[in-house]
């Protein structure tokens, strides 16, 4: 359960982050579906089933990650310092000893059943996507512990999820979902970096203060994200309406300003929330740009 020793403000922010994090799979689903709709390949059943599979896959990864790491977190990272007591959604309703392990395995079994269905309906081409997704869920924890969190999140919730959703409806390869997934991938990687950044926490009279946080990574990721949004639209590869995603610039600037060398912990947590809002807003705008086809 959440740590009752932390302030209500921090608990509120952590709860908001926990819920909003599931948009990491929801947003790529919306974008992939919108791209398929733009070429008249949208299939509601496939959209719901594949979307549910990606959502369950993310939940399964969370359960397994928590089971294998909650007693072995790195003292330098943010999970130990400011996300104390973090548990996946509904974890409190599971058996204490191995409940999250069984929940993670159950999620993977459900995803396997969905993959079998799509293989039967669409052919063996879907197996590669299903296998790749399954391997990421299984090896998510060791990859995280070896320092590959940001690259894994970039690939998984960017190109893999967007293209995977598109493929189950269009059933052919196209560079469009890969290209349009890049700004989404950069934005979600900002969230991943903030969630796992290494820094120090010092207790002061005004509360816990964060020290030595390097925000250069955040700036670079946002710059690359906006660049990968603008260039394809200018070159005519993606709808011009997708440039409306630039309205997230003020939110991105707010996140960067908050991630300074010294800051209150609760402010940092709300910066994480804002990074999630920027990601969600960008993804929704991109999806709508394909639906309105402008």
Secondary structure by P-SEA (a helix, b strand, c coil): cccccccaaaaaaaaaaaaacccaaaaaaaaaaaaaaaaccccaaaaaaaaaaaaaaaaaaaaaaaaaccccccccccccccccccccccccccccccaaaaaaaaaaaaaaaaaaaaaacccccaaaaaaaaaaaaaaaaaaaaacaaaaaaaaaccaaaaaaaaaaacccccaaaaaaaaaaaaaaaaaaaaabbbbbbbbccccbbbccccaaaaaaaaaaaaaaaccccccccccccccccccaaaaaaaaaaaccccccaaaaaaaaaaaaaaaaaaaaaaaaaaaacc
